[in-house]
Amino acid sequence: MNMVEIIRLGAQFFNQSRANTQTTDENSIFSALSELLSGNAQGQHIDLQAVIQDLHQSNLSHIATSWLSNDVNANISATNITTLFGTEKLTALASKLNMEDADIIIGLQDALPTMIDQASPGGEIDHTLLMQPAGEIHSIDDLMDINNLKSFASTIFNKK
Protein backbone atom coordinates (compact mmCIF):
# COMPACT_ATOMS: atom_id res chain seq x y z
CA MET A 1 0.00 0.00 0.00
CA ASN A 2 1.43 3.40 -0.92
CA MET A 3 0.86 6.69 0.91
CA VAL A 4 -1.89 7.87 -1.44
CA GLU A 5 -3.78 4.63 -0.79
CA ILE A 6 -3.26 5.05 2.96
CA ILE A 7 -4.63 8.60 2.89
CA ARG A 8 -7.56 7.41 0.72
CA LEU A 9 -8.28 4.73 3.34
CA GLY A 10 -8.12 7.40 6.04
CA ALA A 11 -10.56 9.55 4.07
CA GLN A 12 -12.93 6.59 3.82
CA PHE A 13 -12.76 5.95 7.57
CA PHE A 14 -13.22 9.67 8.22
CA ASN A 15 -16.22 9.78 5.88
CA GLN A 16 -17.77 6.66 7.47
CA SER A 17 -17.14 7.80 11.04
CA ARG A 18 -19.73 9.17 13.43
CA ALA A 19 -18.85 12.65 12.14
CA ASN A 20 -21.40 14.57 10.12
CA THR A 21 -19.75 14.50 6.69
CA GLN A 22 -22.89 15.13 4.64
CA THR A 23 -21.64 18.51 3.41
CA THR A 24 -18.40 17.19 1.97
CA ASP A 25 -17.13 14.42 -0.25
CA GLU A 26 -14.37 11.87 0.19
CA ASN A 27 -12.05 13.59 -2.30
CA SER A 28 -12.23 16.82 -0.30
CA ILE A 29 -11.50 14.88 2.89
CA PHE A 30 -8.54 13.21 1.15
CA SER A 31 -7.06 16.59 0.16
CA ALA A 32 -7.68 18.10 3.58
CA LEU A 33 -6.12 15.13 5.41
CA SER A 34 -3.10 15.27 3.11
CA GLU A 35 -2.56 18.94 3.84
CA LEU A 36 -3.14 18.49 7.59
CA LEU A 37 -0.39 15.86 7.54
CA SER A 38 2.09 18.29 5.94
CA GLY A 39 1.60 16.96 2.41
CA ASN A 40 0.06 18.38 -0.70
CA ALA A 41 -3.53 17.95 -1.86
CA GLN A 42 -2.54 14.97 -4.03
CA GLY A 43 -1.35 12.96 -1.01
CA GLN A 44 2.36 13.41 -1.67
CA HIS A 45 5.03 14.24 0.89
CA ILE A 46 2.94 13.11 3.87
CA ASP A 47 4.94 12.75 7.08
CA LEU A 48 3.15 10.36 9.42
CA GLN A 49 6.37 10.02 11.41
CA ALA A 50 5.82 13.59 12.60
CA VAL A 51 2.44 12.53 14.04
CA ILE A 52 4.14 9.69 15.93
CA GLN A 53 6.81 12.07 17.23
CA ASP A 54 4.15 14.57 18.32
CA LEU A 55 2.29 11.79 20.16
CA HIS A 56 5.49 10.87 22.01
CA GLN A 57 6.24 14.52 22.84
CA SER A 58 2.69 14.97 24.16
CA ASN A 59 3.10 12.05 26.59
CA LEU A 60 0.85 9.90 24.42
CA SER A 61 3.43 7.20 23.69
CA HIS A 62 0.97 4.46 24.64
CA ILE A 63 -1.31 5.57 21.79
CA ALA A 64 1.56 5.74 19.30
CA THR A 65 2.78 2.30 20.37
CA SER A 66 -0.66 0.72 19.93
CA TRP A 67 -1.07 2.25 16.46
CA LEU A 68 2.33 0.96 15.39
CA SER A 69 1.78 -2.52 16.77
CA ASN A 70 -0.33 -5.34 15.40
CA ASP A 71 -2.56 -5.17 18.49
CA VAL A 72 -5.84 -3.30 18.81
CA ASN A 73 -5.44 0.45 18.25
CA ALA A 74 -5.91 2.61 21.33
CA ASN A 75 -8.53 5.31 21.08
CA ILE A 76 -7.45 8.94 21.04
CA SER A 77 -9.57 11.50 22.85
CA ALA A 78 -10.88 14.73 21.40
CA THR A 79 -8.60 16.62 23.78
CA ASN A 80 -5.59 14.67 22.53
CA ILE A 81 -6.51 15.35 18.88
CA THR A 82 -6.66 19.06 19.73
CA THR A 83 -3.30 18.85 21.51
CA LEU A 84 -1.78 16.98 18.58
CA PHE A 85 -2.86 19.37 15.81
CA GLY A 86 -3.83 22.57 17.61
CA THR A 87 -7.10 24.44 17.57
CA GLU A 88 -6.07 26.71 14.71
CA LYS A 89 -5.33 23.85 12.28
CA LEU A 90 -8.49 21.99 13.25
CA THR A 91 -10.63 25.10 12.81
CA ALA A 92 -9.05 25.75 9.40
CA LEU A 93 -9.74 22.13 8.41
CA ALA A 94 -13.35 22.45 9.57
CA SER A 95 -13.77 25.63 7.56
CA LYS A 96 -12.23 24.06 4.47
CA LEU A 97 -14.56 21.05 4.68
CA ASN A 98 -17.58 23.11 5.78
CA MET A 99 -17.88 21.02 8.94
CA GLU A 100 -18.07 21.62 12.66
CA ASP A 101 -14.83 21.42 14.65
CA ALA A 102 -16.27 18.56 16.72
CA ASP A 103 -16.98 16.53 13.58
CA ILE A 104 -13.41 17.08 12.35
CA ILE A 105 -12.12 15.68 15.63
CA ILE A 106 -14.46 12.67 15.44
CA GLY A 107 -13.35 11.94 11.89
CA LEU A 108 -9.68 12.19 12.86
CA GLN A 109 -10.25 9.89 15.83
CA ASP A 110 -11.31 7.20 13.36
CA ALA A 111 -8.95 7.98 10.48
CA LEU A 112 -5.58 8.50 12.17
CA PRO A 113 -5.19 5.12 13.87
CA THR A 114 -6.10 3.35 10.63
CA MET A 115 -3.64 5.35 8.53
CA ILE A 116 -0.75 4.88 10.97
CA ASP A 117 -1.59 1.20 11.35
CA GLN A 118 -1.50 0.67 7.57
CA ALA A 119 1.73 2.65 7.19
CA SER A 120 3.51 0.60 9.86
CA PRO A 121 3.16 -3.11 9.10
CA GLY A 122 6.47 -3.89 10.80
CA GLY A 123 5.93 -1.74 13.89
CA GLU A 124 7.52 1.39 12.42
CA ILE A 125 6.40 3.83 9.78
CA ASP A 126 7.64 2.48 6.46
CA HIS A 127 10.18 5.16 5.53
CA THR A 128 9.74 4.49 1.82
CA LEU A 129 6.22 5.87 2.24
CA LEU A 130 7.18 9.08 3.98
CA MET A 131 8.59 11.19 1.20
CA GLN A 132 8.82 10.64 -2.50
CA PRO A 133 12.14 12.12 -3.57
CA ALA A 134 12.03 14.75 -6.27
CA GLY A 135 12.65 13.27 -9.64
CA GLU A 136 10.73 10.05 -9.15
CA ILE A 137 7.86 10.09 -11.60
CA HIS A 138 5.19 7.48 -10.93
CA SER A 139 2.15 9.20 -12.41
CA ILE A 140 1.19 12.28 -14.38
CA ASP A 141 0.30 14.00 -11.08
CA ASP A 142 3.94 13.69 -10.02
CA LEU A 143 4.88 15.95 -12.92
CA MET A 144 2.85 18.72 -11.33
CA ASP A 145 5.50 19.03 -8.59
CA ILE A 146 7.93 21.66 -9.91
CA ASN A 147 10.97 19.80 -8.56
CA ASN A 148 9.90 16.64 -10.32
CA LEU A 149 9.21 18.57 -13.50
CA LYS A 150 12.69 20.15 -13.42
CA SER A 151 14.31 16.78 -12.77
CA PHE A 152 12.28 15.15 -15.54
CA ALA A 153 13.22 17.90 -18.01
CA SER A 154 16.91 17.70 -17.09
CA THR A 155 16.82 13.95 -17.64
CA ILE A 156 15.25 14.34 -21.09
CA PHE A 157 17.68 17.05 -22.18
CA ASN A 158 20.70 15.54 -20.37
CA LYS A 159 21.33 18.73 -18.40
CA LYS A 160 21.72 19.13 -14.68
Backbone as a printed PyTorch tensor [residue, N CA C, xyz], in Angstrom:
tensor([[[  0.8560,  -1.1750,   0.0000],
         [  0.0000,   0.0000,   0.0000],
         [  0.8990,   1.2340,   0.0000]],

        [[  0.6390,   2.1780,  -0.9100],
         [  1.4320,   3.4010,  -0.9230],
         [  0.7290,   4.4960,  -0.1090]],

        [[  1.3940,   5.6340,   0.0490],
         [  0.8620,   6.6940,   0.9110],
         [ -0.4650,   7.2390,   0.3990]],

        [[ -0.6180,   7.3760,  -0.8910],
         [ -1.8890,   7.8710,  -1.4390],
         [ -3.0200,   6.9130,  -1.0570]],

        [[ -2.7620,   5.6150,  -1.1690],
         [ -3.7830,   4.6250,  -0.7940],
         [ -4.0810,   4.6890,   0.7010]],

        [[ -3.0670,   4.9390,   1.5060],
         [ -3.2580,   5.0450,   2.9610],
         [ -4.1060,   6.2660,   3.2940]],

        [[ -3.8390,   7.3890,   2.6470],
         [ -4.6310,   8.6020,   2.8940],
         [ -6.0580,   8.3980,   2.3690]],

        [[ -6.2090,   7.7280,   1.2420],
         [ -7.5590,   7.4130,   0.7240],
         [ -8.3340,   6.5610,   1.7370]],

        [[ -7.6560,   5.5670,   2.3150],
         [ -8.2770,   4.7340,   3.3360],
         [ -8.6770,   5.5780,   4.5430]],

        [[ -7.7970,   6.4820,   4.9410],
         [ -8.1150,   7.3960,   6.0360],
         [ -9.3240,   8.2530,   5.7240]],

        [[ -9.4010,   8.7380,   4.4880],
         [-10.5570,   9.5530,   4.0710],
         [-11.8430,   8.7310,   4.1170]],

        [[-11.7490,   7.4700,   3.7430],
         [-12.9310,   6.5910,   3.8170],
         [-13.3750,   6.4070,   5.2620]],

        [[-12.4190,   6.1240,   6.1550],
         [-12.7580,   5.9470,   7.5670],
         [-13.3210,   7.2360,   8.1510]],

        [[-12.7320,   8.3740,   7.7740],
         [-13.2160,   9.6750,   8.2190],
         [-14.6560,   9.8660,   7.7520]],

        [[-14.9000,   9.5860,   6.4850],
         [-16.2240,   9.7750,   5.8840],
         [-17.2740,   8.8410,   6.4900]],

        [[-16.8450,   7.6430,   6.9040],
         [-17.7690,   6.6600,   7.4660],
         [-17.8420,   6.7200,   8.9940]],

        [[-17.1500,   7.6680,   9.5860],
         [-17.1350,   7.7950,  11.0410],
         [-18.4690,   8.3520,  11.5350]],

        [[-18.5320,   8.5770,  12.8210],
         [-19.7300,   9.1690,  13.4260],
         [-19.8630,  10.6510,  13.1050]],

        [[-18.8360,  11.2240,  12.4830],
         [-18.8490,  12.6480,  12.1400],
         [-19.9070,  12.9440,  11.0800]],

        [[-20.4470,  14.1280,  11.1310],
         [-21.4050,  14.5670,  10.1240],
         [-20.6080,  15.0460,   8.9100]],

        [[-20.5250,  14.1900,   7.9000],
         [-19.7500,  14.5040,   6.6900],
         [-20.6630,  14.7180,   5.4790]],

        [[-21.9220,  14.9900,   5.7320],
         [-22.8880,  15.1300,   4.6390],
         [-22.5950,  16.3110,   3.7320]],

        [[-21.8910,  17.3130,   4.2250],
         [-21.6420,  18.5110,   3.4150],
         [-20.3500,  18.4410,   2.6240]],

        [[-19.6740,  17.3060,   2.6770],
         [-18.4010,  17.1930,   1.9670],
         [-18.2810,  15.8210,   1.3200]],

        [[-17.3230,  15.6970,   0.4310],
         [-17.1300,  14.4170,  -0.2490],
         [-15.7680,  13.8390,   0.1340]],

        [[-15.5880,  12.5820,  -0.1850],
         [-14.3750,  11.8660,   0.1930],
         [-13.1180,  12.4570,  -0.4400]],

        [[-13.2130,  12.9710,  -1.6560],
         [-12.0480,  13.5920,  -2.2990],
         [-11.6080,  14.8480,  -1.5580]],

        [[-12.5630,  15.6210,  -1.0760],
         [-12.2270,  16.8170,  -0.2960],
         [-11.5790,  16.4240,   1.0230]],

        [[-12.0880,  15.3730,   1.6370],
         [-11.5000,  14.8780,   2.8860],
         [-10.0720,  14.4050,   2.6220]],

        [[ -9.8800,  13.6780,   1.5290],
         [ -8.5410,  13.2090,   1.1490],
         [ -7.5650,  14.3800,   1.0600]],

        [[ -7.9380,  15.4220,   0.3230],
         [ -7.0600,  16.5900,   0.1560],
         [ -6.7820,  17.2750,   1.4870]],

        [[ -7.8360,  17.4280,   2.2890],
         [ -7.6810,  18.1000,   3.5790],
         [ -6.7930,  17.2950,   4.5290]],

        [[ -6.9810,  15.9760,   4.5750],
         [ -6.1250,  15.1290,   5.4080],
         [ -4.6760,  15.2220,   4.9530]],

        [[ -4.4600,  15.1820,   3.6550],
         [ -3.1030,  15.2720,   3.1070],
         [ -2.4230,  16.5530,   3.5650]],

        [[ -3.1300,  17.6540,   3.4630],
         [ -2.5570,  18.9410,   3.8380],
         [ -2.3620,  19.0450,   5.3470]],

        [[ -3.2790,  18.4930,   6.1260],
         [ -3.1350,  18.4930,   7.5890],
         [ -1.8750,  17.7310,   7.9950]],

        [[ -1.5410,  16.6960,   7.2410],
         [ -0.3850,  15.8590,   7.5430],
         [  0.8680,  16.3200,   6.7980]],

        [[  0.9170,  17.6290,   6.5180],
         [  2.0910,  18.2940,   5.9350],
         [  2.3910,  17.8830,   4.5020]],

        [[  1.4200,  17.3320,   3.8100],
         [  1.6040,  16.9630,   2.4120],
         [  0.9080,  17.9370,   1.5020]],

        [[  0.8210,  17.5510,   0.2290],
         [  0.0640,  18.3780,  -0.6990],
         [ -1.2990,  17.7350,  -0.9400]],

        [[ -2.1450,  18.4050,  -1.6640],
         [ -3.5260,  17.9530,  -1.8640],
         [ -3.6240,  16.6320,  -2.6200]],

        [[ -2.5400,  16.2280,  -3.2850],
         [ -2.5370,  14.9680,  -4.0250],
         [ -2.0440,  13.7950,  -3.1720]],

        [[ -1.7820,  14.0350,  -1.8990],
         [ -1.3500,  12.9600,  -1.0100],
         [  0.1330,  12.6640,  -1.0810]],

        [[  0.9100,  13.5960,  -1.5800],
         [  2.3570,  13.4120,  -1.6680],
         [  3.0360,  14.1410,  -0.5170]],

        [[  4.1760,  13.6290,  -0.1230],
         [  5.0310,  14.2440,   0.8880],
         [  4.4020,  14.2510,   2.2840]],

        [[  3.5620,  13.2750,   2.5570],
         [  2.9440,  13.1100,   3.8730],
         [  4.0100,  12.6450,   4.8540]],

        [[  3.9710,  13.1600,   6.0610],
         [  4.9380,  12.7500,   7.0840],
         [  4.1980,  12.2370,   8.3140]],

        [[  3.8240,  10.9660,   8.2670],
         [  3.1510,  10.3610,   9.4200],
         [  4.1070,  10.1900,  10.5990]],

        [[  5.3950,  10.1310,  10.3240],
         [  6.3740,  10.0190,  11.4090],
         [  6.2760,  11.2260,  12.3370]],

        [[  5.9680,  12.3880,  11.7840],
         [  5.8170,  13.5920,  12.6030],
         [  4.6510,  13.4320,  13.5800]],

        [[  3.5810,  12.7740,  13.1500],
         [  2.4410,  12.5290,  14.0390],
         [  2.8810,  11.6390,  15.2020]],

        [[  3.6410,  10.5920,  14.8910],
         [  4.1420,   9.6880,  15.9280],
         [  5.0350,  10.4530,  16.9000]],

        [[  5.9270,  11.2750,  16.3790],
         [  6.8120,  12.0680,  17.2320],
         [  6.0130,  13.0230,  18.1080]],

        [[  4.9960,  13.6540,  17.5380],
         [  4.1540,  14.5670,  18.3160],
         [  3.3960,  13.8210,  19.4160]],

        [[  2.9490,  12.5960,  19.1310],
         [  2.2940,  11.7890,  20.1640],
         [  3.2620,  11.5170,  21.3130]],

        [[  4.4900,  11.1430,  20.9790],
         [  5.4940,  10.8710,  22.0110],
         [  5.7910,  12.1330,  22.8270]],

        [[  5.9250,  13.2690,  22.1530],
         [  6.2360,  14.5220,  22.8430],
         [  5.0770,  15.0120,  23.7080]],

        [[  3.8720,  14.5640,  23.3960],
         [  2.6860,  14.9660,  24.1560],
         [  2.3430,  13.9450,  25.2440]],

        [[  3.3050,  13.0960,  25.5860],
         [  3.1020,  12.0450,  26.5910],
         [  1.9770,  11.0930,  26.2150]],

        [[  1.8600,  10.8200,  24.9240],
         [  0.8490,   9.8990,  24.4230],
         [  1.5200,   8.7040,  23.7350]],

        [[  2.6570,   8.3090,  24.2760],
         [  3.4300,   7.2040,  23.6920],
         [  2.6290,   5.9180,  23.6350]],

        [[  1.7710,   5.6960,  24.6280],
         [  0.9740,   4.4590,  24.6400],
         [  0.0420,   4.3880,  23.4330]],

        [[ -0.4500,   5.5380,  22.9860],
         [ -1.3100,   5.5720,  21.7940],
         [ -0.4750,   5.2780,  20.5520]],

        [[  0.6710,   5.9580,  20.4480],
         [  1.5580,   5.7360,  19.2990],
         [  1.9720,   4.2780,  19.2140]],

        [[  2.3310,   3.6950,  20.3400],
         [  2.7760,   2.2970,  20.3690],
         [  1.6690,   1.3600,  19.9060]],

        [[  0.4510,   1.6160,  20.3330],
         [ -0.6570,   0.7220,  19.9250],
         [ -0.9550,   0.8560,  18.4430]],

        [[ -0.8080,   2.0490,  17.8810],
         [ -1.0680,   2.2510,  16.4580],
         [  0.0070,   1.5960,  15.6050]],

        [[  1.2230,   1.5600,  16.1240],
         [  2.3340,   0.9640,  15.3900],
         [  2.3570,  -0.5580,  15.5030]],

        [[  1.7460,  -1.0810,  16.5370],
         [  1.7830,  -2.5250,  16.7710],
         [  0.6910,  -3.2360,  15.9690]],

        [[  0.7150,  -4.5390,  16.0500],
         [ -0.3280,  -5.3410,  15.4020],
         [ -1.4930,  -5.6100,  16.3380]],

        [[ -1.4740,  -5.0090,  17.5260],
         [ -2.5590,  -5.1650,  18.4890],
         [ -3.6910,  -4.1920,  18.1570]],

        [[ -4.7100,  -4.2030,  18.9790],
         [ -5.8410,  -3.2950,  18.8070],
         [ -5.3650,  -1.8550,  19.0120]],

        [[ -5.8230,  -0.9520,  18.1560],
         [ -5.4410,   0.4510,  18.2550],
         [ -6.1300,   1.1170,  19.4380]],

        [[ -5.3440,   1.8370,  20.2180],
         [ -5.9060,   2.6130,  21.3250],
         [ -6.7050,   3.7780,  20.7620]],

        [[ -7.7460,   4.1450,  21.4690],
         [ -8.5340,   5.3120,  21.0780],
         [ -7.7690,   6.5750,  21.4590]],

        [[ -8.0420,   7.6300,  20.7300],
         [ -7.4530,   8.9350,  21.0400],
         [ -8.6070,   9.8840,  21.3480]],

        [[ -8.4910,  10.6160,  22.4260],
         [ -9.5730,  11.5000,  22.8540],
         [ -9.6140,  12.7700,  22.0100]],

        [[-10.7320,  13.4570,  22.0980],
         [-10.8840,  14.7330,  21.3990],
         [ -9.8500,  15.7320,  21.8980]],

        [[ -9.6020,  15.7240,  23.1950],
         [ -8.5990,  16.6190,  23.7770],
         [ -7.2210,  16.3220,  23.2040]],

        [[ -6.8950,  15.0380,  23.0670],
         [ -5.5860,  14.6700,  22.5340],
         [ -5.4530,  15.0230,  21.0500]],

        [[ -6.5340,  14.9210,  20.2900],
         [ -6.5050,  15.3540,  18.8820],
         [ -6.2170,  16.8530,  18.8270]],

        [[ -6.8700,  17.6050,  19.6940],
         [ -6.6640,  19.0550,  19.7340],
         [ -5.2320,  19.3840,  20.1270]],

        [[ -4.6880,  18.6520,  21.0940],
         [ -3.2960,  18.8470,  21.5080],
         [ -2.3480,  18.5270,  20.3640]],

        [[ -2.6420,  17.4660,  19.6560],
         [ -1.7800,  16.9850,  18.5780],
         [ -1.6940,  17.9730,  17.4200]],

        [[ -2.8310,  18.5160,  17.0010],
         [ -2.8560,  19.3730,  15.8120],
         [ -3.0180,  20.8630,  16.1210]],

        [[ -3.5880,  21.1780,  17.2540],
         [ -3.8300,  22.5730,  17.6050],
         [ -5.1840,  23.0500,  17.1070]],

        [[ -5.7710,  23.9120,  17.8770],
         [ -7.1030,  24.4360,  17.5720],
         [ -7.1390,  25.1590,  16.2350]],

        [[ -6.0990,  25.9140,  15.9490],
         [ -6.0650,  26.7120,  14.7130],
         [ -6.1340,  25.8200,  13.4710]],

        [[ -5.3270,  24.7590,  13.4380],
         [ -5.3290,  23.8480,  12.2800],
         [ -6.6630,  23.1210,  12.1570]],

        [[ -7.2160,  22.7140,  13.2880],
         [ -8.4880,  21.9910,  13.2530],
         [ -9.6220,  22.8960,  12.7910]],

        [[ -9.6120,  24.1420,  13.2320],
         [-10.6340,  25.1020,  12.8080],
         [-10.5010,  25.3980,  11.3110]],

        [[ -9.2640,  25.5180,  10.8300],
         [ -9.0450,  25.7480,   9.4010],
         [ -9.5300,  24.5550,   8.5850]],

        [[ -9.2800,  23.3490,   9.0820],
         [ -9.7380,  22.1340,   8.4080],
         [-11.2670,  22.0910,   8.3810]],

        [[-11.8850,  22.4290,   9.4970],
         [-13.3480,  22.4460,   9.5740],
         [-13.9260,  23.4500,   8.5810]],

        [[-13.3010,  24.6050,   8.4910],
         [-13.7660,  25.6300,   7.5580],
         [-13.6220,  25.1540,   6.1130]],

        [[-12.4900,  24.5490,   5.8180],
         [-12.2300,  24.0610,   4.4680],
         [-13.2530,  23.0050,   4.0490]],

        [[-13.6240,  22.1310,   4.9910],
         [-14.5640,  21.0480,   4.6810],
         [-16.0200,  21.4120,   4.9820]],

        [[-16.2320,  22.6580,   5.4450],
         [-17.5790,  23.1060,   5.7840],
         [-18.2170,  22.1770,   6.8250]],

        [[-17.4380,  21.9030,   7.8740],
         [-17.8800,  21.0150,   8.9380],
         [-17.6660,  21.6920,  10.2890]],

        [[-18.2820,  21.1510,  11.2930],
         [-18.0720,  21.6240,  12.6590],
         [-16.7380,  21.0910,  13.1750]],

        [[-16.0970,  21.8500,  14.0580],
         [-14.8270,  21.4160,  14.6520],
         [-14.9680,  20.0490,  15.3130]],

        [[-16.0560,  19.8380,  16.0210],
         [-16.2690,  18.5630,  16.7220],
         [-16.3150,  17.3930,  15.7450]],

        [[-16.9070,  17.6070,  14.5790],
         [-16.9780,  16.5350,  13.5790],
         [-15.6050,  16.2460,  12.9690]],

        [[-14.7860,  17.2770,  12.8350],
         [-13.4100,  17.0820,  12.3530],
         [-12.6710,  16.1790,  13.3270]],

        [[-12.8090,  16.4620,  14.6000],
         [-12.1230,  15.6760,  15.6310],
         [-12.6080,  14.2320,  15.6110]],

        [[-13.9100,  14.0270,  15.4960],
         [-14.4630,  12.6660,  15.4410],
         [-13.9060,  11.9210,  14.2310]],

        [[-13.8830,  12.5710,  13.0890],
         [-13.3500,  11.9440,  11.8860],
         [-11.8800,  11.5760,  12.0330]],

        [[-11.1000,  12.4680,  12.6420],
         [ -9.6790,  12.1920,  12.8580],
         [ -9.4710,  11.0690,  13.8630]],

        [[-10.3480,  10.9760,  14.8490],
         [-10.2480,   9.8880,  15.8250],
         [-10.3800,   8.5260,  15.1430]],

        [[-11.1440,   8.4550,  14.0870],
         [-11.3140,   7.1970,  13.3550],
         [-10.2640,   7.0050,  12.2650]],

        [[ -9.8570,   8.0810,  11.6240],
         [ -8.9520,   7.9790,  10.4780],
         [ -7.4890,   7.7850,  10.8670]],

        [[ -7.0050,   8.5450,  11.8300],
         [ -5.5800,   8.5050,  12.1670],
         [ -5.0650,   7.1260,  12.5660]],

        [[ -5.7160,   6.4410,  13.4970],
         [ -5.1890,   5.1230,  13.8690],
         [ -5.1000,   4.1680,  12.6790]],

        [[ -6.0820,   4.2260,  11.8090],
         [ -6.0970,   3.3450,  10.6340],
         [ -4.9460,   3.6680,   9.6920]],

        [[ -4.7160,   4.9580,   9.4430],
         [ -3.6430,   5.3500,   8.5330],
         [ -2.2790,   4.9410,   9.0840]],

        [[ -2.0360,   5.2180,  10.3560],
         [ -0.7460,   4.8820,  10.9660],
         [ -0.5730,   3.3670,  10.9900]],

        [[ -1.6350,   2.6590,  11.3080],
         [ -1.5930,   1.1980,  11.3480],
         [ -1.1970,   0.6350,   9.9790]],

        [[ -1.7940,   1.1610,   8.9210],
         [ -1.5030,   0.6740,   7.5660],
         [ -0.1030,   1.0640,   7.0930]],

        [[  0.4070,   2.1740,   7.6050],
         [  1.7330,   2.6480,   7.1930],
         [  2.8570,   1.9930,   7.9940]],

        [[  2.4910,   1.1790,   8.9880],
         [  3.5110,   0.5990,   9.8620],
         [  3.3390,  -0.9020,  10.0460]],

        [[  3.3720,  -1.6650,   8.9650],
         [  3.1600,  -3.1060,   9.1030],
         [  4.2180,  -3.8180,   9.9400]],

        [[  5.4030,  -3.2570,  10.0240],
         [  6.4720,  -3.8880,  10.7990],
         [  6.6970,  -3.2410,  12.1490]],

        [[  5.7830,  -2.3950,  12.5970],
         [  5.9310,  -1.7440,  13.8900],
         [  6.5520,  -0.3670,  13.8240]],

        [[  6.9840,   0.0460,  12.6440],
         [  7.5150,   1.3890,  12.4250],
         [  6.9300,   1.9100,  11.1250]],

        [[  6.8610,   3.2370,  11.0240],
         [  6.3960,   3.8280,   9.7780],
         [  7.3630,   3.4120,   8.6800]],

        [[  6.8290,   2.8860,   7.6020],
         [  7.6390,   2.4780,   6.4580],
         [  8.2230,   3.7420,   5.8310]],

        [[  9.5380,   3.9330,   5.9840],
         [ 10.1820,   5.1630,   5.5320],
         [ 10.1100,   5.3610,   4.0230]],

        [[  9.8840,   4.3160,   3.2690],
         [  9.7390,   4.4860,   1.8250],
         [  8.4250,   5.1790,   1.4970]],

        [[  7.5030,   5.2070,   2.4580],
         [  6.2230,   5.8740,   2.2400],
         [  6.2600,   7.3510,   2.5900]],

        [[  7.2160,   7.7380,   3.4080],
         [  7.1790,   9.0750,   3.9830],
         [  7.3250,  10.1880,   2.9590]],

        [[  8.3360,  10.1100,   2.1540],
         [  8.5860,  11.1850,   1.2040],
         [  8.9830,  10.5740,  -0.1230]],

        [[  8.4110,  11.0700,  -1.1670],
         [  8.8230,  10.6390,  -2.5010],
         [  9.8650,  11.6290,  -2.9670]],

        [[ 11.0940,  11.1820,  -3.1590],
         [ 12.1450,  12.1190,  -3.5720],
         [ 11.7980,  12.7980,  -4.8980]],

        [[ 12.2240,  14.0350,  -5.0110],
         [ 12.0250,  14.7520,  -6.2680],
         [ 12.7010,  13.9780,  -7.3740]],

        [[ 12.0700,  13.9540,  -8.5090],
         [ 12.6470,  13.2690,  -9.6440],
         [ 12.0610,  11.8990,  -9.8880]],

        [[ 11.3620,  11.3420,  -8.9340],
         [ 10.7300,  10.0500,  -9.1510],
         [  9.3370,  10.2830,  -9.7120]],

        [[  9.1210,   9.8810, -10.9200],
         [  7.8590,  10.0910, -11.5990],
         [  7.1220,   8.7590, -11.6560]],

        [[  5.9970,   8.6970, -10.9490],
         [  5.1940,   7.4840, -10.9260],
         [  3.8440,   7.6740, -11.6120]],

        [[  3.4310,   8.9140, -11.7510],
         [  2.1540,   9.1990, -12.4060],
         [  2.2150,  10.6070, -12.9920]],

        [[  1.2400,  10.9460, -13.7780],
         [  1.1880,  12.2840, -14.3760],
         [  1.0660,  13.3580, -13.2990]],

        [[  0.4170,  13.0280, -12.1780],
         [  0.2970,  13.9970, -11.0850],
         [  1.6580,  14.3680, -10.5070]],

        [[  2.6080,  13.4150, -10.5340],
         [  3.9390,  13.6940, -10.0210],
         [  4.6320,  14.7750, -10.8270]],

        [[  4.2850,  14.9070, -12.0910],
         [  4.8850,  15.9470, -12.9240],
         [  4.4500,  17.3400, -12.4900]],

        [[  3.3550,  17.4260, -11.7550],
         [  2.8500,  18.7200, -11.3290],
         [  3.7450,  19.3350, -10.2450]],

        [[  4.5420,  18.5360,  -9.5700],
         [  5.4980,  19.0300,  -8.5930],
         [  6.6470,  19.6660,  -9.3730]],

        [[  6.9390,  20.9320,  -9.1250],
         [  7.9340,  21.6630,  -9.9090],
         [  9.3140,  21.0140,  -9.8350]],

        [[  9.6750,  20.4720,  -8.6800],
         [ 10.9740,  19.8050,  -8.5610],
         [ 11.0360,  18.5590,  -9.4310]],

        [[  9.9470,  17.8080,  -9.4560],
         [  9.9040,  16.6360, -10.3170],
         [  9.9410,  17.0420, -11.7800]],

        [[  9.2410,  18.0990, -12.1200],
         [  9.2130,  18.5670, -13.4970],
         [ 10.6080,  18.9970, -13.9520]],

        [[ 11.3230,  19.7230, -13.0800],
         [ 12.6870,  20.1480, -13.4160],
         [ 13.5930,  18.9390, -13.5960]],

        [[ 13.4860,  17.9830, -12.6860],
         [ 14.3060,  16.7760, -12.7720],
         [ 13.9930,  15.9870, -14.0360]],

        [[ 12.7070,  15.8680, -14.3520],
         [ 12.2780,  15.1450, -15.5430],
         [ 12.8320,  15.8220, -16.7990]],

        [[ 12.7240,  17.1550, -16.8510],
         [ 13.2220,  17.9030, -18.0060],
         [ 14.7320,  17.7600, -18.1380]],

        [[ 15.4500,  17.8280, -17.0150],
         [ 16.9140,  17.7030, -17.0880],
         [ 17.3190,  16.3170, -17.5440]],

        [[ 16.5400,  15.3130, -17.1980],
         [ 16.8220,  13.9490, -17.6420],
         [ 16.6200,  13.8320, -19.1540]],

        [[ 15.5450,  14.3950, -19.6520],
         [ 15.2530,  14.3360, -21.0860],
         [ 16.3140,  15.0480, -21.8950]],

        [[ 16.7360,  16.2310, -21.4100],
         [ 17.6800,  17.0470, -22.1760],
         [ 19.1280,  16.8470, -21.7330]],

        [[ 19.3700,  15.8480, -20.8770],
         [ 20.7050,  15.5410, -20.3670],
         [ 21.4280,  16.7480, -19.7930]],

        [[ 20.7380,  17.5600, -19.0570],
         [ 21.3260,  18.7250, -18.4010],
         [ 20.9940,  18.6750, -16.9340]],

        [[ 21.9140,  19.0820, -16.1410],
         [ 21.7170,  19.1350, -14.6790],
         [ 21.6950,  20.5600, -14.2210]]])
